[in-house]
Amino acid sequence: MKRVFLSCVGLLALAGAATAADMSQPPPPLYPVKAPIYVPAYSWTGFYVGLNGGGGLGSSAWNSTGSFDVSGGVIGGTVGYNYQVGQAVFGVEGDVDWSDINGSTTNLCALGCNTNNTWLATARGRLGYAADRFMPYITGGAAFGDIRATTPGFAGASTTNVGWTVGAGLEFAVAPRWSVKAEYLYVDLGSLNCGLGCGAAALDNVSFHTNLVRAGVNFRF
């Protein structure tokens, strides 16, 4: 009788342990659990075209008058290519803008001495850091544009110069093929010799440089 009693107690203990183990397990889900969806990191590699626009604020200096401010707007087109290696993005970019950056002074120039830039282009390298859809970058290269110097009553002078530019920006991918950007460029186009065409001394040089702030939108192929 004692053995039977002990056997019953043992069976009850095992049954209780099994029940407790079953109760410790979470209940099965009511619906099938889907595996997480893998979203690949955004790739900046490829060709792109775009539009840009903004404004410039800088200065021009005539030997005979000194320096004065120039300012105005720019708008134009962009083309470029990026190649991404890890998080580094290497690129080349070019743009051509219509420009209305100009200014004038009457300092030692009673009729008014005016400097004007009517078009501006750049050909630059870019180095960016890809933080998925965000890409801060630095950029630099050659700048091209015209410098026009005029004084009322005189023929004036103009030239197309090759200068240099350097700057930085931030680009953000808003869709698989579309991105927007904001950038700053310092542009120096050098100078021209206006001479007697501006009613000044024959060696009167006219310089031009500007600080460009632009926004843009690009479409990727």
ChimeraX attribute file (.defattr): number of C-alpha atoms within 10 A of each C-alpha:
attribute: neighborCount
match mode: 1-to-1
recipient: residues
	/A:1	6
	/A:2	7
	/A:3	8
	/A:4	9
	/A:5	9
	/A:6	11
	/A:7	12
	/A:8	11
	/A:9	12
	/A:10	12
	/A:11	11
	/A:12	12
	/A:13	12
	/A:14	11
	/A:15	12
	/A:16	12
	/A:17	12
	/A:18	11
	/A:19	11
	/A:20	11
	/A:21	10
	/A:22	11
	/A:23	10
	/A:24	8
	/A:25	8
	/A:26	7
	/A:27	8
	/A:28	7
	/A:29	7
	/A:30	6
	/A:31	6
	/A:32	7
	/A:33	7
	/A:34	6
	/A:35	6
	/A:36	6
	/A:37	6
	/A:38	6
	/A:39	6
	/A:40	7
	/A:41	10
	/A:42	14
	/A:43	18
	/A:44	28
	/A:45	16
	/A:46	13
	/A:47	17
	/A:48	20
	/A:49	18
	/A:50	18
	/A:51	18
	/A:52	21
	/A:53	19
	/A:54	19
	/A:55	18
	/A:56	24
	/A:57	18
	/A:58	20
	/A:59	21
	/A:60	25
	/A:61	20
	/A:62	23
	/A:63	14
	/A:64	16
	/A:65	17
	/A:66	12
	/A:67	17
	/A:68	18
	/A:69	18
	/A:70	24
	/A:71	19
	/A:72	18
	/A:73	18
	/A:74	21
	/A:75	20
	/A:76	18
	/A:77	18
	/A:78	19
	/A:79	18
	/A:80	20
	/A:81	19
	/A:82	21
	/A:83	16
	/A:84	17
	/A:85	13
	/A:86	9
	/A:87	14
	/A:88	16
	/A:89	20
	/A:90	18
	/A:91	21
	/A:92	18
	/A:93	20
	/A:94	18
	/A:95	20
	/A:96	21
	/A:97	21
	/A:98	17
	/A:99	24
	/A:100	19
	/A:101	24
	/A:102	24
	/A:103	20
	/A:104	20
	/A:105	21
	/A:106	12
	/A:107	14
	/A:108	11
	/A:109	16
	/A:110	10
	/A:111	13
	/A:112	15
	/A:113	24
	/A:114	23
	/A:115	27
	/A:116	22
	/A:117	24
	/A:118	15
	/A:119	19
	/A:120	24
	/A:121	21
	/A:122	24
	/A:123	19
	/A:124	21
	/A:125	19
	/A:126	20
	/A:127	20
	/A:128	23
	/A:129	18
	/A:130	22
	/A:131	13
	/A:132	14
	/A:133	16
	/A:134	18
	/A:135	20
	/A:136	18
	/A:137	20
	/A:138	18
	/A:139	21
	/A:140	21
	/A:141	18
	/A:142	18
	/A:143	23
	/A:144	19
	/A:145	23
	/A:146	21
	/A:147	25
	/A:148	21
	/A:149	28
	/A:150	20
	/A:151	20
	/A:152	13
	/A:153	10
	/A:154	12
	/A:155	14
	/A:156	19
	/A:157	19
	/A:158	19
	/A:159	14
	/A:160	16
	/A:161	17
	/A:162	16
	/A:163	18
	/A:164	19
	/A:165	22
	/A:166	19
	/A:167	19
	/A:168	17
	/A:169	19
	/A:170	17
	/A:171	21
	/A:172	19
	/A:173	20
	/A:174	12
	/A:175	12
	/A:176	13
	/A:177	12
	/A:178	16
	/A:179	20
	/A:180	18
	/A:181	18
	/A:182	18
	/A:183	20
	/A:184	19
	/A:185	20
	/A:186	19
	/A:187	27
	/A:188	23
	/A:189	23
	/A:190	17
	/A:191	22
	/A:192	22
	/A:193	20
	/A:194	24
	/A:195	17
	/A:196	15
	/A:197	19
	/A:198	22
	/A:199	19
	/A:200	19
	/A:201	14
	/A:202	12
	/A:203	13
	/A:204	19
	/A:205	18
	/A:206	26
	/A:207	20
	/A:208	27
	/A:209	24
	/A:210	22
	/A:211	19
	/A:212	22
	/A:213	19
	/A:214	19
	/A:215	18
	/A:216	19
	/A:217	21
	/A:218	23
	/A:219	17
	/A:220	19
	/A:221	12
